[in-house]
Amino acid sequence: MCGIVGLFLKDKALEPRLGAMLTEMLVTMTDRGPDSAGIAIYGGGAEGQAKLTVQSDQPDSDFPALADDLGAALGSRVTLRRKDTHAVLDLSAAKAAEARAALAELRPGLRVMSDGAAIEIYKEVGLPRDVARRFDLAAMGGTHGIGHTRMATESAVTTDGAHPYSTGADQCLVHNGSLSNHNNWRRRLKREGLRIESENDTEVGAAYLTWKMREGASLGAALEGALDDLDGFFTFVVGTRDGFGVVRDPIACKPAVMAETDQYVAFGSEYRALVNLPGIETARVWEPEPATVYFWSR
Amino acid sequence: MQSIDLATASLREMNATLQAQAAQTNATQWEILNPRGAHAIAVGLDAPIEVTVRGSTGYYCAGMNKQATVHVTGSAGPGVAENMMSGTVIIDGDASQYAGATGRGGLLVIKGNAASRCGISMKGIDIVVQGSIGHMSAFMGQAGNLVVCGDAGDALGDSLYEARLFVRGSVKSLGADCIEKDMRPEHLDILRDLLARAGVDARPEEFRRYGSARKLYNFDIDNVAAY
């Protein structure tokens, strides 16, 4: 079991409340996944700038001088916003790839959670309520976001095992289910040059979609490809810079409910996750069909 | 009308109260407010009471029902009326997967659509769906009737025993050992009665009947190489 929530806002007036709404949805899904929790949130981002979200097990020693150290290594201005064990580094988009390499030298223990113009990922082990509080998720604004509560099956209960996974700029994936052919795909995707850092099956799913899109597929086509190539159970929710998508495997035993109003499109593993959204009483509520790709973008 | 508000009462209090109603109770009318997708609402009832749930429910609403009538004014999550023994369960909206699974008796009416595995392993329950149903419905159905006013998804009636399936719309595909059968007068009578009890305005003659070809009942020596 696991819990997934997602919210894609159409109404700009709701954007300052995105984090608060997603947090409430996430906490409702605690009994589907009390091991760990994570959220990918999209927002902000200036032209020509990139955001790198990093995580450290020793944030007190890793973070204080990090912006200066990285700035010196890149010869370019870097700013840092710390949130508990995570920090968001703001830097020139042209330096993003170089920054990854520099970080591996400067702070070898650091994990890069995500990079891109708009995405930030926060995830840790613990109850969703506690994870949300540590990062003050409720105070975050944004255009859309995806959250996950984890009950581990395929890999250890660690930060690396928590969702969301990001394997490409501004892309992320959360998953309820288990993939059975992920080891083959991990080897193949690594040969294709994809970056896969954990033993987790979902990260392979994320890398698969990144690879498909790198080869020219649209997100919709990449998700269609997943239906053919990935074996196992999955309800996937995917985020990109300007949209989010949903697909369920053909057996569709992992639950999913969606709701749409003029203000938002929302996803929940269960209807419970959606009950506090504004206007839910009159929203169009439906269960996504098996083996059918759904996608919204702005 | 007795009212239980789940905004203030706990789920256990609500179920314990409903389960404590005796066969001769005077409190026959109940309503449950603010279900908000909670799991296991109105389960294990065993008295001729009428319970109206005002809103949508989560997993396993009205499971193991006996005698009671449970009416959900919204939609129902997975496993609604699972293992129902008798009584009536009515869902005004849609039902998620495995609605009426393993049900032994009673009537389940779904006014919207039902998702996959509707009536899986049904053992005597009658299910009437006014919309359409998803894949693998009535898988290994042993007894009872499944009536679908809309369409059926893939693999309808796979490995079916003696449950009767009636579909008005299209069937995407039939499962192993499930075949279309002639609609005889006694089937039209069964269907007419079910449609009337479910309050559905449809003519029995518009439906087709599907059932077991009974080829999987006994071991076939020609298949020995497969084992």
Contacts between the chains, C-beta under 8 A, distances in Angstrom:
chain1	res1	chain2	res2	distance
A	250	B	135	7.9
A	251	B	116	7.9
A	252	B	97	7.3
A	252	B	115	7.7
A	252	B	116	5.7
A	252	B	134	7.7
A	252	B	135	7.8
A	253	B	97	7.0
A	253	B	116	7.8
A	255	B	77	7.5
A	255	B	78	6.1
A	255	B	96	6.8
A	255	B	97	7.5
A	257	B	96	7.9
A	270	B	37	5.9
A	270	B	58	5.6
A	270	B	59	7.6
A	270	B	77	6.4
A	271	B	37	3.7
A	271	B	56	5.4
A	271	B	58	6.3
A	271	B	75	7.3
A	271	B	77	6.2
A	272	B	36	6.5
A	272	B	37	3.7
A	272	B	38	6.9
A	272	B	58	5.6
A	273	B	37	7.8
A	274	B	37	7.6
A	275	B	36	4.4
A	275	B	37	5.7
A	285	B	56	7.6
A	285	B	75	6.6
A	285	B	93	8.0
A	286	B	94	7.2
A	287	B	94	6.8
A	287	B	96	5.9
A	287	B	115	5.4
A	289	B	134	7.9
A	290	B	116	6.7
A	290	B	134	7.2
A	290	B	135	6.6
